[in-house]
Amino acid sequence: MAEYPNIIKSKLPKVGTTIFTVMSQLANEQNAINLSQGFPDFDSSTELSNLVTEAMNKGVNQYAPMAGLISLREQIAIKTEKLYGVNYHPESEITITAGATQAIYTAIAAMVHEGDEVIIFTPAYDCYEPAIELNGGKPVFVQMNAPDYSINWEQVKKLINQRTKMIIINTPHNPTGTVLSNEDMQALEKIVSDTDIVVISDEVYEHIIFDGEHHQSAARFPGLAERAFIISSFGKTFHNTGWKLGYCIAPKNLMVEFRKAHQFVVFCVNHPMQYALAEYIKKESNYLELSSFYQQKRDYFNSLIKDSRFEILPSKGTYFELLSYKNITNMADTEYAIELTKKHKVASIPVSVFYHQKLDEKVLRFCVAKKEETLLKAAEILSKV
Ligand SMILES: Cc1ncc(COP(=O)(O)O)c(C=O)c1O
């Protein structure tokens, strides 16, 4: 098709194809084991798929209510109360979204005005920065570093000014597998008290937390909950990232604004799948057993590579494991990830891509949401590198 020249003034001039697409494509081309993109290589439950079919056969095939199916919102309220001890009203404080990505975009679109500053912690999941920029905001970065990727809250405090509108946190954290502690959350609570700062708490891995730790949801901290959009993803919890369903919980005044944007971003989301999730989520073992399920995978993978030349930066949550290769080569992490894929046939994600200034600390991210046989094959290769 012929293109009309000079028609575009890009709103996202720095954004190209995401690294996840690039590495997954390379993994396919190279017939490599794909531990790059974060999705399971096993299926979600047939019970859940059967419930979707049941809903479709029953005629649940038209638009869902704008905020989501009330039976699903009620179950989310019950789960949130049970786990975090707080009550969100299903009518006015819970909205079902097309995955966490849409929830994050919508919360930013609803809150951020031209010139507002939004603090994000890098390395960061890649959807925050473009969503801020598309809405006229200015991302302000706080850097976390290997090996522990802790947050310097004193530095955060110094960055707060009249223009600071929002702080985005993510726990358990992609890509590092770290979790925020009770002390971290209290430090943030103190920083935002007596300000108009809104918080997005990206908690998509809330049910994947290891070694007996408890997930410190923003919901548990009154000074955060009163100003937070808390976002979760069914895709991460029920092994069906392709369904793109998630939810947002927030106090009513925030949710009113969220829904104003939500109804024009997407209006409503997949109806039969909401019906199925509303049933499936009733059985709490369906999400409470997730931590031990993934801890086993983490431990299995790590036990297989413990004598390799890679250094394990132990993951405390999520289904990602970071490996440092600083004892192997000095190559840039982007180049080394490509070499590992092409020469050794294991694909990973270089952590520098999650930093806005592409900081290279010689660390790669591997997704362990894979069958044992996949992890075994990958670990055997990595042990020989
Ligand atoms: C930290 C984080 N937030 C949000 C998302 C997006 O979740 P969803 O697939 O439900 O849009 C992901 C997916 O990888 C993630 O890792």
PDBQT file of the ligand as one rigid body, heavy atoms in Angstrom, charges set to zero:
ROOT
HETATM    1  C1  LIG A 401       4.377  -7.275  36.301  1.00  0.00    +0.000 C 
HETATM    2  C2  LIG A 401       3.352  -7.517  35.258  1.00  0.00    +0.000 A 
HETATM    3  N1  LIG A 401       2.300  -6.690  35.176  1.00  0.00    +0.000 NA
HETATM    4  C3  LIG A 401       1.339  -6.866  34.248  1.00  0.00    +0.000 A 
HETATM    5  C4  LIG A 401       1.407  -7.897  33.339  1.00  0.00    +0.000 A 
HETATM    6  C5  LIG A 401       0.331  -8.033  32.303  1.00  0.00    +0.000 C 
HETATM    7  O1  LIG A 401      -0.603  -8.984  32.668  1.00  0.00    +0.000 OA
HETATM    8  P1  LIG A 401      -1.792  -9.397  31.668  1.00  0.00    +0.000 P 
HETATM    9  O2  LIG A 401      -1.263 -10.464  30.768  1.00  0.00    +0.000 OA
HETATM   10  O3  LIG A 401      -2.890  -9.871  32.561  1.00  0.00    +0.000 OA
HETATM   11  O4  LIG A 401      -2.163  -8.173  30.897  1.00  0.00    +0.000 OA
HETATM   12  C6  LIG A 401       2.493  -8.765  33.380  1.00  0.00    +0.000 A 
HETATM   13  C7  LIG A 401       2.604  -9.855  32.377  1.00  0.00    +0.000 C 
HETATM   14  O5  LIG A 401       3.666 -10.373  32.126  1.00  0.00    +0.000 OA
HETATM   15  C8  LIG A 401       3.488  -8.582  34.366  1.00  0.00    +0.000 A 
HETATM   16  O6  LIG A 401       4.544  -9.395  34.455  1.00  0.00    +0.000 OA
ENDROOT
TORSDOF 0
